[in-house]
Amino acid sequence: MTTQYEVRPVRAHEWREVRDLRLAALSDEAAPIAFLQTYAEAAARPDEFWRERSRDSSADAGPDAAARQFVAIAEDGTWVGSLVALVERAGDDDYAGTTIEEPGGGHLVAVYLHPEHRGRGVMEGVFEAAFGWLRGLGLPRVRLHVHEDNARAERFYARCGFSLTGAGFEGPHGWEREMAMTL
């Protein structure tokens, strides 16, 4: 039997699920090269942080939201994958301190899929949902960063249409390479 997945934006009241999936992601063996945050840092955050994060990146955040978190949920209700799509406006600084150039765009962060669900096309559906939201905002491009030692993730991003740009930044665990694509 093939497992079916629901892919959708999070809802504001689902902060516990958002927190639990983030902690699961930060427990993954690839976490040190996949995320800029540690499990201990995330686990120490108070409930209000998770409530705000969920509210601000939810389908309930309204049309001017600067972020939207998309999740994949298995048939049994288990949250198995996620990513956050950020809106980058020209002139703003991103999390690496780089000033966003015209015309701005989207930025995908916090990409995670539980290992048992990899290779089933789940994350492609999550990416397509994020691309659809970003396109609906009229954004011309989307980018992400991948650690230079995370070849598995880089191959996946390339299959989704991303290409290395030559840009990047020095993260806490090494060089983070920028990949981008036109929406």
C-alpha positions, 0 to 999 in steps of 0.5 A: 500500500502506498502512503498518501500525504497531505501537503499544506501550510501550517495553521496558527494553532499548530504550534506544538506540531511545528515545534515537535517537527523542528526538534525532530529535524534537529535530531537528524544525523545530518542536522549539523550540516543542514541547519544553522540552529542546534537542538539545544537552542530550539528546545530552550525556546519558550512556548510563546516563541513557537506560537509566534513562529506558527502564527507568523508563517501560517495560512492564517497570517494573511496576504502580507505575510513574510513567511509561509511554512508548508508541511507534509502529513502522512495518512496517520496524521504524523507530520513528516516533512516541512520547509519555510518559504521566506519573502525577501524584499529588496534592500532588506538583509537576509540571515547571513547579513547579505543585502537583498538586491532588486527585485527580491524573491523567495528563500527556502529554509528549514527543509526537512523530511523524516528519513523513513519518507525519503525517496517517495516524492513527498518533498517534491510536493512540499517544494511545489506548494512553496513555489506556488505560494511564491509565484502567487506573490509575483516573486521572480526567483527563489534561492536556498543555501546548502552546506558544501558537504551535504551532497544528498540535499544538493542533488535533490535541490538540483532535481527541483531546478536549482543551480549553484550561483557561486555565492554563499556564506561561512556558516557555523559549520562551514561554507553554505553554497547558494542555489537559485532558480527562476519561478 
